[in-house]
Amino acid sequence: MISAFANTWKVAELRERIIFTLVMIVVVRLGVYITMPGIDSNVIEQYTDYKEAQGSEGGNILNTMITIFSGGGLQQLGIFALGIMPYISASILMQLMTAVVPKISRLSKEDGGRQKINQYTRFITIIIALVQGGFLANQVYSSPETLPFFAGIQEMTGDLVSSGYSRFTFIGIFTLTIVAGTLLLMWIGDQMTENGIGNGTSIIITVNIISSLPSALAVLWDTLIVNESMGGPIFAVGLFAFLIFIVAATIALTQGQRRIAIQYAKRTQGRKQTGGNTQYLPLKINYANVMPIIFATAILGIPAVLAQMVFSGAEWTVTMGEILAQDSLWYYVIAGAMIFFFSYFWVATMFNPSEISENLKRGGGYIPGIRPGQPTAKFLDFTMTRLTFAGAVFLTVIFVLPWIISQMPRGIIGKPLDGQVTQFFGGTSLLIMVGVILDVMRQVETHLLQKNYDGFLRKGKIKGRQERKQLNAANKASNNMVYLMVVIAILFILGIVALSISKG
């Protein structure tokens, strides 16, 4: 594996893709900390320092989800405050409509249909960003303390919006800027997918998750290590060992699949005889991936927030807030049931056993012991139903695991562990990170094997003259990459100078 990492820099194309991806990641993280126009950055800095000095008060799933998709942009009110979430929401909506609406389903199978669907997805992204940006701008201007990540900010530090902005002017500028930031982030994701390694959108989300790792380690150190009792350090060591186990189990279950043997009949075409071989149809255990958790948490978070905004102060809204609180047992019972429902819903929407059966029948393939046609479709549906149950159990356990871990150190430190730490032990964060890292490793290995280098798991077979050609190509500098690095370096230096002037 070490040699595989070393070989990545010997392939010129792969090296340029990796460098391009890293440069785009730097741009994404810089955009998080560029404050929106009209926002007093000094107030945000004072509030952040105050919250850090105050310390953590236990896990908060809502803040954790906000951090996952915005990378801290909402807490900083940067130009990437909405993150990539509007584009993800639009993509999920179009994916569901493709499976449900016949007209869009037919469009996806036509020549150029995918391009039209991508255009529709971008239009929907703009609409979602406009709505979310407008609501956020109005709330930031009128009552920022009602936002979950700015609780009590006006009493502690003062007005968040700079003086001199009217409501209409601030909301207009704020909304246009945040929509432009979302579209820029979407474009960066597309460029990373085309010119980098892995899926750009997924990498942006993963980087946003990993960005909170240093502060999570600092919280873990302050909570468990800097402690009078010896139980804190021992619990921290056990926590890291358990993290390794959880990651390994998640990888195994994410990659787990049921391989259905497909036998193809022998056919004679002219003098050639084709078919007669056996292939396999892989059915993943976790077919829905992370989507059921995202749906469940998003839907559970909407009623309490809307009720608080529309019927603020009503007694029934307080009761609803207590039931749907992220540290409530009812929250996890309801979320677990919703995860099961959405797991089966996603499979029923995206997995079409009848279409697979017809394609096998037309191609001369069949499952040994199962008649082609409707019996094959029923067998696939029955098999996928059992796999979906196992996948739903896995997702439910992964979802509940961070809360369980947060409650474990109560006997040691007298309070739950912060959600910033426990997010890495399960839930959406762990599933996304594992999936994206595995996808990146697969793409890197594919490039290495194509160039006859050793991959992560397999060995290249042909070396010699081809390898020397690759080494010679690796020594040639890419002018486009050099220009890109120079521009990024200049922008970085200008940013440091501007920051120094503002601090002075």
TACOR-V727499 format. One record per helix or strand of 2 or more residues. SS is the DSSP state (h for helix, s for strand). FROM is the first residue (numbers start at 1). TO is the last residue. If there is no record, write none. Layout:
ss:SS from:FROM to:TO
ss:SS from:FROM to:TO
This chain:
ss:h from:2 to:7
ss:h from:12 to:32
ss:h from:41 to:54
ss:h from:61 to:70
ss:h from:73 to:76
ss:h from:85 to:100
ss:h from:102 to:109
ss:h from:113 to:146
ss:h from:153 to:156
ss:h from:167 to:195
ss:h from:200 to:210
ss:h from:213 to:225
ss:h from:231 to:255
ss:s from:257 to:264
ss:s from:267 to:269
ss:s from:272 to:274
ss:s from:278 to:284
ss:h from:291 to:310
ss:h from:315 to:323
ss:h from:329 to:350
ss:h from:353 to:362
ss:s from:365 to:366
ss:h from:374 to:408
ss:h from:410 to:413
ss:h from:419 to:425
ss:h from:427 to:450
ss:h from:465 to:474
ss:h from:479 to:503
